[in-house]
């Protein structure tokens, strides 16, 4: 087998090993899992997630997922906990301890301390009969037959299983909290996903100039307005109401039809039925309209009155596209 083929073979075997282990986790989810979820949900405290080594890395990811889906959580490193950080745990907190073997020295020191405080202890472990498994109030069984590592040493399959159990726990809590897309947006205001859920057209029109002319504006002044406002478009407005639109394209088409634009006004070259959107609509709706009709700008209005322009560059800059 050549080098290239060997690489492909190892990659496929790794994926298959971990994939099979993950599929088996579904058989291990039981009433104890449900009880642990309900205990966290009914608790008035936070979720403290702890571990050591690679399990600690997984713990930080589980904490991030819990926090972003409505369940307050804090990471506490198991080694640091027995050297002063145990004060992180408050009276009503639930503690999730992650360890493949459940028998590491740090775990054996930490677990009795947690039990002495009186907090609910939830184990994510591959070994139910371990020290951790026997001391925990609930065991979320993350059993794996072997690591993807050919020496069965490097944490690979086991950490993947821990992560998946954490995701399953988080999604159950999300459902119990009725965590909606609007809630998601509150916790992700800076991300593109969050922006799609909260960013409105008004947030974008306020960033732009507001190009407008009236129907009788001379074409020369129309060109000046479009150039000055730098959006490639101007609304044609009469009594605060949009009656048309003129784009760069309209100007180019005009120049192919006439030798001189002297005497022409906005009403002579405008398009009378421009695409419009409510200034209160979601920005993602503006994107959908632009995509459907192949346009790069759309006019916004509120209560029938002209508010401004949304340009495709606004959507790109905000990460909506």
RAPECOR-V69062 format. One record per run of one state. SS is the DSSP state (H for helix, E for strand, L for the rest). FROM is the first residue (numbers start at 0). TO is the last residue. Records with the same first field share a line. If there is no record, write none. Layout:
SS=FROM-TO + FROM-TO
//
This chain:
L=0-1 + 28-29 + 42-45 + 51-52 + 68-71 + 81-83 + 88-92 + 98-103 + 117-118 + 125-129 + 135-136 + 141-155 + 176-179 + 187-190 + 198-198 + 205-210 + 213-216 + 229-231 + 238-239 + 257-263 + 269-269 + 271-274 + 278-280 + 293-295 + 302-303 + 317-320
H=2-27 + 30-41 + 53-67 + 77-80 + 84-87 + 104-116 + 130-134 + 156-175 + 180-186 + 191-197 + 200-204 + 218-228 + 247-256 + 265-268 + 282-292 + 311-316
E=46-50 + 72-76 + 93-97 + 119-124 + 137-140 + 199-199 + 211-212 + 217-217 + 232-237 + 240-246 + 264-264 + 270-270 + 275-277 + 281-281 + 296-301 + 304-310
//
